[in-house]
């Protein structure tokens, strides 16, 4: 095995973006924001939270149950998982059957995943992810490496675009698409809310503190120039950010092409698109947005 070269001089660790106390609005729920809030704080930002979207169980539980029963019985060649939220749904489905996640998905079923958080959660549940996008973590990225053919189960959000399902069908796959969860304004109704674990998947402590804003307070802070940047992780988050009012000098940072396209369609300027949908990727994107070349 080739060993990495050693420098004769002192080692200088890579520098991290310095965000100089900039207030950055994170639009995820607290349990989904831990790693990002921590990364922003370490980079010198002052992250604040405004949860905009939440998730409820699928309204048609029967269709989801039937699909998961078929999955467990080995009816599919592929399971395609496009979000970490879908993994939480599969975990609930497995638990309802008295199974672990790894027991719900037969060993012979190949798994494709979009996004590092999705892959990490699947692997933490004992599953092996066979296929991930080589570059862009999106439906388009997965379709670019999709081998074609096979019987595919595609559980996804109620508002998911048809891009992935249609692309899989066009590649010759027999696709069963089923609604896994419903996207709603935060907070979801307690009796329908989908329980999730922290997306860092390590079960470790959350950041020591964060400020939770109301939409009214966030809108006022943006209008009065007290917010340097806002992060949107999905098209639905962008739509809700747009409803807050003009962003003025607040820079919009997004994850993924579909989120950027939704922002453009709403007349919002995208200051930066994260190269990777990870805390470090988002910190780098915020730094780029606030300190353009």
Backbone as CSV, one residue per row, in Angstrom:
resi,resn,N_x,N_y,N_z,CA_x,CA_y,CA_z,C_x,C_y,C_z
1,UNK,0.849,-1.194,0.000,0.000,0.000,0.000,0.882,1.240,0.000
2,UNK,0.587,2.184,-0.838,1.364,3.416,-0.899,1.092,4.271,0.322
3,UNK,2.170,4.674,0.968,2.040,5.509,2.153,2.000,6.977,1.754
4,UNK,1.251,7.805,2.448,1.234,9.234,2.133,2.594,9.849,2.365
5,UNK,2.933,10.839,1.535,4.229,11.493,1.668,4.259,12.322,2.937
6,UNK,5.476,12.454,3.486,5.656,13.236,4.701,6.417,14.521,4.375
7,UNK,5.970,15.609,4.896,6.640,16.881,4.681,7.711,17.066,5.736
8,UNK,8.811,17.661,5.338,9.890,17.888,6.292,9.588,19.056,7.221
9,UNK,8.662,19.911,6.818,8.351,21.079,7.625,7.259,20.797,8.622
10,UNK,6.930,21.730,9.480,5.864,21.545,10.474,4.517,21.394,9.797
11,UNK,3.671,20.573,10.406,2.340,20.336,9.841,1.419,21.498,10.168
12,UNK,0.754,21.999,9.159,-0.214,23.081,9.359,-1.602,22.546,9.050
13,UNK,-2.476,22.442,10.041,-3.811,21.925,9.774,-4.563,22.828,8.820
14,UNK,-5.462,22.232,8.016,-6.222,23.060,7.090,-7.042,24.095,7.835
15,UNK,-7.090,25.282,7.293,-7.842,26.345,7.953,-9.338,26.158,7.719
16,UNK,-10.117,26.519,8.721,-11.564,26.444,8.610,-12.111,27.821,8.257
17,UNK,-13.240,27.862,7.572,-13.836,29.163,7.270,-14.129,29.914,8.564
18,UNK,-13.855,31.179,8.575,-14.145,31.992,9.741,-15.331,32.877,9.416
19,UNK,-16.398,32.726,10.176,-17.636,33.432,9.871,-17.862,34.639,10.768
20,UNK,-16.903,34.924,11.617,-16.870,36.210,12.312,-18.133,36.635,13.021
21,UNK,-18.799,35.723,13.696,-19.984,36.090,14.458,-21.243,36.310,13.644
22,UNK,-21.209,36.003,12.362,-22.387,36.195,11.508,-23.555,35.357,11.999
23,UNK,-24.727,35.955,12.056,-25.932,35.204,12.446,-26.437,34.431,11.223
24,UNK,-26.581,33.130,11.405,-26.988,32.252,10.306,-28.258,31.524,10.725
25,UNK,-29.274,31.625,9.898,-30.567,31.024,10.196,-30.623,29.612,9.636
26,UNK,-30.805,28.639,10.508,-30.930,27.233,10.140,-32.404,26.869,10.206
27,UNK,-32.945,26.326,9.115,-34.399,26.140,9.044,-34.834,24.694,9.264
28,UNK,-34.003,23.922,9.940,-34.359,22.556,10.305,-34.862,22.512,11.745
29,UNK,-35.509,21.401,12.097,-35.952,21.210,13.472,-34.744,20.941,14.363
30,UNK,-34.853,21.162,15.678,-33.703,21.003,16.565,-33.031,19.635,16.470
31,UNK,-33.820,18.558,16.405,-33.208,17.229,16.383,-32.472,16.933,15.087
32,UNK,-32.735,17.746,14.045,-32.047,17.554,12.775,-30.927,18.573,12.566
33,UNK,-30.696,19.420,13.535,-29.782,20.542,13.330,-28.495,20.453,14.130
34,UNK,-28.381,19.463,14.993,-27.268,19.423,15.924,-25.902,19.559,15.285
35,UNK,-25.598,18.702,14.315,-24.264,18.700,13.714,-23.994,19.998,12.952
36,UNK,-25.020,20.521,12.262,-24.842,21.759,11.502,-24.651,22.949,12.425
37,UNK,-25.459,23.044,13.474,-25.323,24.140,14.438,-23.926,24.122,15.061
38,UNK,-23.460,22.936,15.398,-22.137,22.810,16.005,-21.045,23.244,15.028
39,UNK,-21.152,22.808,13.766,-20.144,23.165,12.763,-20.124,24.670,12.512
40,UNK,-21.299,25.290,12.447,-21.360,26.737,12.252,-20.739,27.475,13.432
41,UNK,-21.048,27.021,14.641,-20.498,27.665,15.830,-18.977,27.536,15.862
42,UNK,-18.460,26.357,15.495,-17.013,26.153,15.477,-16.327,27.065,14.461
43,UNK,-17.063,27.411,13.391,-16.510,28.296,12.366,-16.677,29.768,12.720
44,UNK,-17.228,30.043,13.896,-17.334,31.422,14.355,-18.670,32.085,14.126
45,UNK,-19.642,31.350,13.575,-20.961,31.921,13.331,-21.807,31.891,14.598
46,UNK,-22.920,32.616,14.556,-23.920,32.561,15.621,-25.185,31.957,15.034
47,UNK,-25.308,30.629,15.039,-26.473,29.987,14.418,-27.730,30.148,15.264
48,UNK,-28.844,30.372,14.596,-30.155,30.432,15.243,-31.102,29.544,14.449
49,UNK,-32.120,29.033,15.111,-33.005,28.061,14.488,-34.393,28.627,14.241
50,UNK,-34.915,28.323,13.065,-36.316,28.571,12.733,-36.838,27.323,12.022
51,UNK,-37.345,26.344,12.755,-37.873,25.150,12.096,-39.068,25.521,11.215
52,UNK,-39.006,25.149,9.950,-40.065,25.513,9.008,-40.900,24.328,8.559
53,UNK,-40.267,23.157,8.469,-41.021,21.991,8.023,-40.881,20.859,9.025
54,UNK,-41.876,20.004,9.020,-41.887,18.839,9.893,-42.487,17.685,9.099
55,UNK,-42.534,16.517,9.708,-42.955,15.331,8.963,-43.967,14.515,9.753
56,UNK,-44.989,14.086,9.040,-46.017,13.234,9.624,-46.023,11.890,8.920
57,UNK,-46.587,10.909,9.586,-46.731,9.595,8.967,-47.599,9.699,7.716
58,UNK,-47.369,8.807,6.792,-48.124,8.814,5.536,-49.610,8.656,5.815
59,UNK,-50.452,9.425,5.128,-51.901,9.300,5.346,-52.434,7.927,4.943
60,UNK,-51.814,7.303,3.946,-52.237,5.964,3.519,-51.263,4.940,4.084
61,UNK,-51.454,4.593,5.345,-50.561,3.635,5.981,-50.696,2.238,5.389
62,UNK,-51.890,1.920,4.881,-52.096,0.580,4.314,-51.180,0.355,3.115
63,UNK,-51.119,1.339,2.217,-50.269,1.195,1.028,-48.801,1.061,1.431
64,UNK,-48.382,1.816,2.436,-46.999,1.722,2.902,-46.733,0.364,3.534
65,UNK,-47.688,-0.115,4.336,-47.525,-1.427,4.973,-47.421,-2.534,3.935
66,UNK,-48.264,-2.468,2.909,-48.236,-3.491,1.852,-46.883,-3.484,1.147
67,UNK,-46.386,-2.293,0.856,-45.090,-2.181,0.176,-43.963,-2.736,1.045
68,UNK,-44.003,-2.451,2.343,-42.955,-2.942,3.239,-43.056,-4.449,3.450
69,UNK,-44.275,-4.973,3.461,-44.442,-6.433,3.532,-43.827,-7.091,2.299
70,UNK,-44.060,-6.492,1.145,-43.487,-7.025,-0.093,-41.970,-6.922,-0.077
71,UNK,-41.460,-5.824,0.471,-40.014,-5.658,0.590,-39.425,-6.774,1.443
72,UNK,-40.018,-7.003,2.616,-39.514,-8.029,3.526,-39.596,-9.425,2.909
73,UNK,-40.582,-9.623,2.017,-40.765,-10.926,1.374,-39.844,-11.133,0.174
74,UNK,-39.038,-10.129,-0.152,-38.082,-10.278,-1.242,-38.633,-9.968,-2.613
75,UNK,-39.689,-9.148,-2.673,-40.339,-8.861,-3.956,-39.571,-7.848,-4.800
76,UNK,-38.577,-7.173,-4.216,-37.877,-6.114,-4.951,-36.393,-6.434,-5.098
77,UNK,-35.848,-6.056,-6.242,-34.404,-6.182,-6.465,-33.654,-5.015,-5.844
78,UNK,-34.312,-3.844,-5.813,-33.681,-2.624,-5.316,-34.611,-1.892,-4.345
79,UNK,-34.019,-1.310,-3.329,-34.673,-0.324,-2.475,-33.931,0.984,-2.695
80,UNK,-34.650,2.001,-3.158,-34.036,3.309,-3.409,-34.510,4.278,-2.325
81,UNK,-33.562,4.823,-1.582,-33.874,5.695,-0.446,-33.277,7.069,-0.718
82,UNK,-34.134,8.064,-0.848,-33.677,9.388,-1.269,-33.579,10.402,-0.136
83,UNK,-33.903,10.012,1.100,-33.799,10.961,2.216,-33.616,10.222,3.521
84,UNK,-33.000,10.911,4.478,-32.839,10.330,5.805,-34.194,10.117,6.469
85,UNK,-35.164,10.977,6.178,-36.495,10.830,6.761,-37.116,9.495,6.358
86,UNK,-36.882,9.074,5.126,-37.399,7.779,4.682,-36.816,6.645,5.511
87,UNK,-35.551,6.774,5.910,-34.943,5.732,6.740,-35.674,5.632,8.073
88,UNK,-36.043,6.771,8.654,-36.792,6.750,9.910,-38.137,6.042,9.737
89,UNK,-38.770,6.260,8.589,-40.027,5.573,8.303,-39.796,4.067,8.245
90,UNK,-38.764,3.641,7.554,-38.456,2.214,7.445,-38.129,1.616,8.810
91,UNK,-37.471,2.402,9.659,-37.186,1.935,11.012,-38.479,1.686,11.788
92,UNK,-39.435,2.621,11.639,-40.728,2.451,12.307,-41.469,1.226,11.775
93,UNK,-41.422,1.046,10.450,-42.089,-0.107,9.844,-41.472,-1.409,10.348
94,UNK,-40.166,-1.430,10.463,-39.490,-2.627,10.973,-39.878,-2.881,12.428
95,UNK,-39.877,-1.819,13.252,-40.199,-1.968,14.670,-41.618,-2.473,14.869
96,UNK,-42.547,-2.006,14.029,-43.931,-2.462,14.141,-44.061,-3.957,13.875
97,UNK,-43.099,-4.509,13.153,-43.104,-5.949,12.848,-42.211,-6.746,13.790
98,UNK,-41.665,-6.051,14.792,-40.769,-6.705,15.730,-39.424,-7.038,15.118
99,UNK,-39.011,-6.248,14.109,-37.777,-6.507,13.385,-36.803,-5.349,13.543
100,UNK,-35.542,-5.645,13.331,-34.550,-4.608,13.156,-34.591,-4.167,11.697
101,UNK,-34.057,-2.978,11.410,-34.076,-2.480,10.039,-33.416,-3.469,9.085
102,UNK,-32.307,-4.059,9.509,-31.579,-4.996,8.647,-32.389,-6.251,8.344
103,UNK,-33.390,-6.543,9.184,-34.241,-7.715,8.945,-35.401,-7.399,8.017
104,UNK,-35.734,-6.105,7.894,-36.825,-5.722,6.999,-36.403,-5.808,5.539
105,UNK,-35.123,-5.567,5.293,-34.607,-5.561,3.921,-33.798,-6.838,3.696
106,UNK,-34.257,-7.739,2.813,-33.523,-8.987,2.577,-32.106,-8.727,2.077
107,UNK,-31.211,-9.649,2.394,-29.806,-9.491,2.013,-29.636,-9.421,0.499
108,UNK,-30.545,-10.047,-0.234,-30.413,-10.061,-1.692,-30.914,-8.772,-2.348
109,UNK,-31.560,-7.912,-1.580,-32.074,-6.652,-2.119,-30.978,-5.596,-2.093
110,UNK,-30.672,-5.054,-3.256,-29.670,-3.998,-3.351,-30.276,-2.683,-2.854
111,UNK,-29.412,-1.833,-2.300,-29.880,-0.557,-1.762,-29.121,0.587,-2.423
112,UNK,-29.871,1.580,-2.900,-29.300,2.816,-3.430,-29.731,3.954,-2.515
113,UNK,-28.851,4.914,-2.287,-29.153,6.011,-1.365,-28.645,7.326,-1.928
114,UNK,-29.361,8.391,-1.588,-28.944,9.744,-1.952,-28.629,10.506,-0.674
115,UNK,-27.408,11.024,-0.597,-27.025,11.862,0.534,-26.276,11.099,1.604
116,UNK,-25.249,11.714,2.194,-24.452,11.048,3.225,-25.239,10.739,4.492
117,UNK,-26.187,11.602,4.869,-26.984,11.319,6.065,-27.844,10.081,5.850
118,UNK,-28.401,9.943,4.652,-29.208,8.768,4.322,-28.356,7.518,4.371
119,UNK,-27.213,7.559,3.722,-26.318,6.404,3.710,-25.877,6.034,5.127
120,UNK,-25.532,7.049,5.913,-25.047,6.797,7.269,-26.123,6.129,8.126
121,UNK,-27.347,6.592,8.027,-28.426,6.000,8.816,-28.706,4.563,8.388
122,UNK,-28.700,4.308,7.095,-28.905,2.942,6.616,-27.814,2.012,7.130
123,UNK,-26.591,2.470,7.058,-25.475,1.631,7.492,-25.470,1.441,9.004
124,UNK,-25.915,2.474,9.748,-25.999,2.326,11.203,-27.066,1.312,11.583
125,UNK,-28.023,1.076,10.664,-29.057,0.068,10.884,-28.650,-1.310,10.399
126,UNK,-27.391,-1.464,10.012,-26.895,-2.771,9.625,-27.044,-3.116,8.164
127,UNK,-27.378,-2.132,7.328,-27.569,-2.378,5.901,-26.342,-1.934,5.113
128,UNK,-26.154,-2.559,3.971,-25.064,-2.200,3.068,-25.626,-1.406,1.901
129,UNK,-25.101,-0.230,1.678,-25.538,0.611,0.567,-24.664,0.303,-0.641
130,UNK,-25.293,-0.168,-1.704,-24.552,-0.618,-2.878,-24.287,0.491,-3.884
131,UNK,-25.154,1.510,-3.891,-25.043,2.530,-4.934,-25.368,3.902,-4.369
132,UNK,-24.485,4.856,-4.604,-24.716,6.255,-4.242,-24.276,7.109,-5.425
133,UNK,-24.819,8.311,-5.571,-24.364,9.183,-6.655,-22.869,9.444,-6.555
134,UNK,-22.229,9.502,-7.705,-20.783,9.723,-7.719,-20.434,11.168,-7.398
135,UNK,-21.294,12.102,-7.763,-21.014,13.507,-7.529,-22.183,14.188,-6.859
136,UNK,-23.024,14.829,-7.641,-24.172,15.554,-7.107,-25.113,14.613,-6.372
137,UNK,-25.422,14.957,-5.122,-26.303,14.138,-4.304,-27.754,14.541,-4.566
138,UNK,-28.314,13.983,-5.625,-29.658,14.347,-6.049,-30.230,13.217,-6.883
139,UNK,-31.500,13.374,-7.261,-32.113,12.392,-8.145,-31.333,12.277,-9.447
140,UNK,-30.942,13.432,-10.003,-30.176,13.421,-11.246,-28.843,12.708,-11.064
141,UNK,-28.208,12.929,-9.915,-26.938,12.276,-9.643,-27.072,10.766,-9.559
142,UNK,-28.137,10.294,-8.922,-28.347,8.850,-8.834,-28.685,8.257,-10.193
143,UNK,-29.531,8.941,-10.951,-29.908,8.433,-12.275,-28.695,8.333,-13.197
144,UNK,-27.706,9.185,-12.979,-26.511,9.163,-13.825,-25.708,7.883,-13.643
145,UNK,-25.849,7.224,-12.484,-25.096,5.990,-12.228,-26.004,4.773,-12.109
146,UNK,-27.286,4.966,-12.356,-28.246,3.861,-12.189,-28.007,2.785,-13.254
147,UNK,-27.926,1.510,-12.865,-27.623,0.451,-13.836,-28.790,0.066,-14.729
148,UNK,-30.017,0.434,-14.335,-31.189,0.105,-15.147,-31.769,-1.250,-14.784
149,UNK,-33.057,-1.422,-15.131,-33.723,-2.694,-14.909,-34.055,-2.942,-13.447
150,UNK,-34.652,-4.105,-13.195,-34.957,-4.528,-11.843,-36.271,-4.008,-11.311
151,UNK,-36.745,-4.680,-10.286,-37.955,-4.259,-9.566,-37.524,-3.357,-8.425
152,UNK,-38.086,-2.161,-8.379,-37.597,-1.123,-7.468,-38.717,-0.654,-6.542
153,UNK,-38.404,-0.595,-5.247,-39.302,0.063,-4.293,-38.742,1.448,-4.014
154,UNK,-39.592,2.454,-4.211,-39.187,3.852,-4.012,-40.135,4.516,-3.012
155,UNK,-39.838,4.435,-1.709,-40.639,5.179,-0.722,-40.135,6.617,-0.663
156,UNK,-41.064,7.583,-0.654,-40.623,8.975,-0.704,-41.677,9.904,-0.108
157,UNK,-41.341,11.184,-0.072,-42.247,12.178,0.499,-43.468,12.384,-0.386
158,UNK,-44.529,12.881,0.218,-45.758,13.136,-0.535,-45.557,14.218,-1.587
159,UNK,-44.584,15.117,-1.368,-44.369,16.214,-2.309,-43.149,15.974,-3.200
160,UNK,-42.633,14.757,-3.204,-41.450,14.469,-4.024,-41.754,14.705,-5.502
161,UNK,-40.812,15.326,-6.194,-40.952,15.514,-7.636,-40.900,14.150,-8.329
162,UNK,-41.432,14.102,-9.537,-41.463,12.842,-10.257,-40.157,12.487,-10.940
163,UNK,-39.140,13.332,-10.779,-37.881,13.145,-11.510,-37.272,11.767,-11.304
164,UNK,-37.178,11.330,-10.064,-36.500,10.071,-9.779,-37.307,8.878,-10.285
165,UNK,-38.592,8.836,-9.944,-39.423,7.709,-10.387,-39.464,7.618,-11.908
166,UNK,-39.649,8.754,-12.555,-39.723,8.760,-14.021,-38.400,8.354,-14.650
167,UNK,-37.298,8.801,-14.043,-35.992,8.440,-14.567,-35.700,6.960,-14.418
168,UNK,-36.118,6.385,-13.295,-35.920,4.947,-13.090,-36.734,4.134,-14.096
169,UNK,-37.963,4.563,-14.329,-38.806,3.882,-15.309,-38.194,3.988,-16.706
170,UNK,-37.707,5.170,-17.042,-37.086,5.382,-18.357,-35.861,4.497,-18.543
171,UNK,-35.217,4.121,-17.427,-34.034,3.260,-17.491,-34.406,1.781,-17.502
172,UNK,-35.698,1.500,-17.609,-36.135,0.115,-17.731,-36.471,-0.574,-16.427
173,UNK,-36.572,0.173,-15.340,-36.890,-0.426,-14.043,-38.403,-0.468,-13.832
174,UNK,-38.855,-1.477,-13.106,-40.264,-1.614,-12.719,-40.402,-0.983,-11.331
175,UNK,-40.972,0.212,-11.264,-40.931,1.018,-10.043,-42.265,0.999,-9.294
176,UNK,-42.187,0.688,-8.009,-43.318,0.849,-7.106,-43.011,2.038,-6.210
177,UNK,-43.660,3.160,-6.480,-43.469,4.367,-5.670,-44.587,4.443,-4.639
178,UNK,-44.226,4.691,-3.391,-45.215,4.754,-2.319,-44.886,5.945,-1.429
179,UNK,-45.924,6.622,-0.951,-45.712,7.755,-0.046,-45.297,7.231,1.323
180,UNK,-44.106,7.653,1.762,-43.577,7.202,3.044,-43.913,8.163,4.175
181,UNK,-44.029,9.458,3.839,-44.318,10.455,4.867,-44.874,11.712,4.225
182,UNK,-45.441,12.551,5.057,-46.063,13.795,4.606,-45.287,14.977,5.162
183,UNK,-45.017,15.961,4.319,-44.296,17.167,4.722,-45.300,18.247,5.106
184,UNK,-45.139,18.808,6.310,-46.092,19.799,6.819,-45.322,20.958,7.446
185,UNK,-46.045,22.028,7.723,-45.449,23.138,8.465,-45.087,22.675,9.878
186,UNK,-44.012,23.237,10.401,-43.585,22.919,11.762,-44.448,23.679,12.771
187,UNK,-44.880,23.033,13.855,-44.666,21.634,14.198,-45.802,20.753,13.696
188,UNK,-45.492,19.488,13.446,-46.521,18.534,13.053,-47.432,18.235,14.237
189,UNK,-48.626,17.766,13.935,-49.538,17.350,14.997,-48.901,16.202,15.774
190,UNK,-48.925,16.293,17.090,-48.220,15.324,17.929,-48.639,13.893,17.634
191,UNK,-49.932,13.687,17.365,-50.411,12.314,17.160,-49.996,11.726,15.819
192,UNK,-49.555,12.583,14.902,-49.146,12.102,13.579,-47.657,12.279,13.312
193,UNK,-46.954,12.933,14.214,-45.561,13.301,13.951,-44.673,12.071,13.823
194,UNK,-43.795,12.127,12.839,-42.831,11.054,12.623,-41.651,11.269,13.554
195,UNK,-41.413,10.304,14.418,-40.288,10.410,15.345,-38.983,10.206,14.587
196,UNK,-38.003,11.048,14.869,-36.699,10.924,14.220,-35.603,10.979,15.271
197,UNK,-34.466,10.409,14.908,-33.274,10.490,15.740,-32.364,11.565,15.155
198,UNK,-31.421,12.082,15.938,-30.482,13.063,15.392,-29.811,12.521,14.148
199,UNK,-29.691,13.376,13.102,-29.180,12.910,11.824,-27.687,12.664,11.827
200,UNK,-26.975,13.059,12.899,-25.561,12.714,12.914,-25.375,11.247,13.229
201,UNK,-26.447,10.621,13.748,-26.455,9.179,13.891,-25.544,8.633,14.972
202,UNK,-24.882,9.473,15.772,-23.937,8.942,16.737,-24.495,8.904,18.152
203,UNK,-25.697,9.479,18.315,-26.301,9.452,19.627,-25.586,10.314,20.651
204,UNK,-24.656,11.115,20.214,-23.850,11.934,21.105,-24.594,13.179,21.547
205,UNK,-23.958,13.987,22.366,-24.624,15.191,22.878,-24.860,16.206,21.788
206,UNK,-25.933,16.934,21.943,-26.241,18.009,21.015,-25.437,19.249,21.417
207,UNK,-25.339,20.225,20.524,-24.644,21.460,20.886,-25.226,22.047,22.164
208,UNK,-24.409,22.764,22.943,-24.848,23.199,24.264,-26.054,24.116,24.254
209,UNK,-26.219,24.922,23.218,-27.347,25.845,23.221,-27.626,26.340,21.817
210,UNK,-28.844,26.804,21.622,-29.211,27.450,20.373,-30.401,28.357,20.657
211,UNK,-30.592,29.320,19.792,-31.725,30.232,19.916,-32.795,29.806,18.928
212,UNK,-34.001,29.611,19.414,-35.121,29.198,18.580,-35.998,30.416,18.303
213,UNK,-36.133,30.776,17.027,-36.910,31.949,16.644,-38.315,31.577,16.207
214,UNK,-39.206,32.553,16.249,-40.521,32.421,15.636,-40.425,32.975,14.213
215,UNK,-41.355,32.627,13.321,-41.326,33.214,11.979,-41.369,34.734,12.000
216,UNK,-42.140,35.307,12.925,-42.255,36.754,12.995,-40.921,37.398,13.382
217,UNK,-40.235,36.804,14.365,-38.943,37.341,14.799,-37.899,37.195,13.694
218,UNK,-37.903,36.034,13.030,-36.946,35.811,11.943,-37.179,36.804,10.812
219,UNK,-38.440,37.028,10.454,-38.753,37.962,9.379,-38.286,39.368,9.733
220,UNK,-38.482,39.765,10.990,-38.049,41.101,11.423,-36.532,41.216,11.410
221,UNK,-35.852,40.160,11.852,-34.384,40.180,11.859,-33.825,40.278,10.440
222,UNK,-34.461,39.575,9.508,-34.021,39.640,8.111,-34.267,41.038,7.548
223,UNK,-35.463,41.554,7.772,-35.826,42.869,7.219,-34.944,43.983,7.758
224,UNK,-34.496,43.841,8.995,-33.713,44.896,9.631,-32.207,44.635,9.568
225,UNK,-31.804,43.650,8.743,-30.382,43.424,8.508,-29.636,42.718,9.612
226,UNK,-30.346,41.997,10.472,-29.683,41.310,11.584,-29.406,39.839,11.291
227,UNK,-29.635,39.398,10.052,-29.382,38.012,9.683,-28.484,37.996,8.460
228,UNK,-27.319,37.371,8.588,-26.353,37.373,7.490,-26.689,36.352,6.415
229,UNK,-27.199,35.191,6.828,-27.466,34.125,5.860,-28.569,33.223,6.376
230,UNK,-29.232,32.552,5.447,-30.245,31.565,5.789,-29.982,30.323,4.949
231,UNK,-30.139,29.158,5.563,-29.851,27.891,4.893,-31.149,27.150,4.615
232,UNK,-31.328,26.727,3.363,-32.500,25.947,2.958,-32.043,24.582,2.451
233,UNK,-32.604,23.532,3.017,-32.179,22.178,2.656,-33.103,21.508,1.660
234,UNK,-34.216,22.138,1.321,-35.171,21.494,0.422,-36.032,22.546,-0.262
235,UNK,-36.661,22.187,-1.384,-37.570,23.131,-2.048,-38.701,23.593,-1.134
236,UNK,-39.212,22.688,-0.298,-40.307,23.091,0.592,-39.830,24.115,1.615
237,UNK,-38.582,24.000,2.067,-38.041,25.010,2.987,-37.902,26.354,2.290
238,UNK,-37.474,26.336,1.028,-37.347,27.592,0.267,-38.695,28.278,0.129
239,UNK,-39.733,27.507,-0.136,-41.073,28.108,-0.273,-41.491,28.797,1.013
240,UNK,-41.172,28.202,2.138,-41.547,28.796,3.415,-40.654,29.987,3.760
241,UNK,-39.390,29.942,3.353,-38.511,31.095,3.536,-39.022,32.276,2.723
242,UNK,-39.460,32.010,1.509,-39.990,33.069,0.650,-41.179,33.767,1.303
243,UNK,-41.969,32.991,2.042,-43.148,33.561,2.689,-42.797,34.516,3.824
244,UNK,-41.544,34.495,4.285,-41.142,35.408,5.354,-41.029,36.841,4.868
245,UNK,-40.872,37.003,3.546,-40.713,38.342,2.980,-39.390,38.475,2.270
246,UNK,-39.089,39.674,1.739,-37.824,39.892,1.024,-36.616,39.558,1.908
247,UNK,-35.602,38.942,1.295,-34.409,38.587,2.056,-33.445,39.755,2.215
248,UNK,-33.635,40.804,1.418,-32.772,41.996,1.513,-31.314,41.571,1.451
249,UNK,-30.532,41.896,2.475,-29.105,41.557,2.461,-28.780,40.187,3.004
250,UNK,-29.788,39.418,3.386,-29.572,38.076,3.927,-29.276,37.112,2.780
251,UNK,-28.150,36.420,2.835,-27.721,35.541,1.756,-28.394,34.172,1.871
252,UNK,-28.922,33.685,0.753,-29.578,32.383,0.724,-28.585,31.315,0.301
253,UNK,-28.399,30.319,1.154,-27.516,29.184,0.881,-28.387,27.935,0.809
254,UNK,-28.217,27.126,-0.219,-29.116,25.988,-0.417,-28.335,24.695,-0.605
255,UNK,-29.074,23.604,-0.454,-28.555,22.265,-0.725,-29.238,21.746,-1.978
256,UNK,-28.466,21.436,-2.997,-28.990,20.728,-4.151,-29.583,21.593,-5.242
257,UNK,-29.567,20.991,-6.441,-30.059,21.692,-7.626,-31.552,22.000,-7.534
258,UNK,-32.346,21.040,-7.055,-33.798,21.254,-7.018,-34.163,22.392,-6.074
259,UNK,-33.432,22.521,-4.969,-33.680,23.622,-4.032,-33.303,24.958,-4.675
260,UNK,-32.175,24.982,-5.377,-31.752,26.198,-6.063,-32.745,26.589,-7.148
261,UNK,-33.251,25.606,-7.889,-34.215,25.897,-8.953,-35.519,26.444,-8.380
262,UNK,-35.948,25.901,-7.231,-37.165,26.414,-6.598,-36.968,27.854,-6.150
263,UNK,-35.800,28.149,-5.596,-35.510,29.518,-5.167,-35.561,30.478,-6.345
264,UNK,-34.955,30.083,-7.449,-34.954,30.936,-8.645,-36.369,31.157,-9.148
265,UNK,-37.178,30.099,-9.132,-38.568,30.206,-9.592,-39.369,31.175,-8.731
266,UNK,-38.968,31.315,-7.470,-39.657,32.225,-6.554,-39.052,33.626,-6.568
267,UNK,-38.056,33.834,-7.412,-37.431,35.148,-7.502,-36.391,35.423,-6.442
268,UNK,-35.892,34.368,-5.802,-34.873,34.540,-4.773,-33.486,34.326,-5.371
269,UNK,-32.540,35.162,-4.980,-31.161,35.007,-5.425,-30.452,33.990,-4.539
270,UNK,-29.809,33.011,-5.158,-29.051,32.003,-4.424,-27.593,32.451,-4.353
271,UNK,-27.111,32.672,-3.148,-25.741,33.141,-2.981,-24.732,32.012,-3.093
272,UNK,-25.123,30.794,-2.703,-24.200,29.660,-2.780,-24.997,28.363,-2.688
273,UNK,-24.511,27.357,-3.408,-25.067,26.006,-3.332,-23.997,25.116,-2.717
274,UNK,-24.332,24.423,-1.655,-23.345,23.575,-0.980,-22.867,22.476,-1.917
275,UNK,-21.549,22.318,-1.999,-20.988,21.264,-2.842,-21.324,19.888,-2.293
276,UNK,-21.462,19.783,-0.973,-21.844,18.537,-0.323,-22.908,18.847,0.724
277,UNK,-23.930,17.981,0.849,-24.988,18.233,1.831,-24.598,17.766,3.229
278,UNK,-23.462,18.261,3.696,-22.924,17.910,5.007,-22.705,19.183,5.801
279,UNK,-22.540,19.081,7.132,-22.256,20.288,7.904,-21.048,21.058,7.380
280,UNK,-19.954,20.364,7.078,-18.772,21.047,6.561,-19.041,21.678,5.200
281,UNK,-19.806,20.975,4.356,-20.138,21.524,3.049,-20.984,22.776,3.164
282,UNK,-21.890,22.794,4.123,-22.740,23.961,4.313,-21.976,25.125,4.926
283,UNK,-21.077,24.837,5.845,-20.235,25.900,6.423,-19.423,26.555,5.305
284,UNK,-18.843,25.726,4.441,-18.056,26.269,3.327,-18.921,27.117,2.409
285,UNK,-20.168,26.695,2.160,-21.068,27.444,1.305,-21.457,28.773,1.934
286,UNK,-21.697,28.773,3.243,-22.004,30.028,3.942,-20.822,30.975,3.856
287,UNK,-19.624,30.443,4.059,-18.434,31.281,3.972,-18.283,31.877,2.571
288,UNK,-18.577,31.073,1.556,-18.506,31.566,0.181,-19.540,32.665,-0.076
289,UNK,-20.747,32.462,0.468,-21.813,33.445,0.274,-21.491,34.780,0.948
290,UNK,-20.873,34.710,2.124,-20.591,35.932,2.880,-19.278,36.597,2.464
291,UNK,-18.417,35.802,1.806,-17.134,36.349,1.373,-16.876,35.976,-0.076
292,UNK,-17.679,36.504,-1.000,-17.533,36.126,-2.417,-16.177,36.553,-2.944
293,UNK,-15.637,35.776,-3.926,-14.325,36.118,-4.482,-14.355,37.443,-5.229
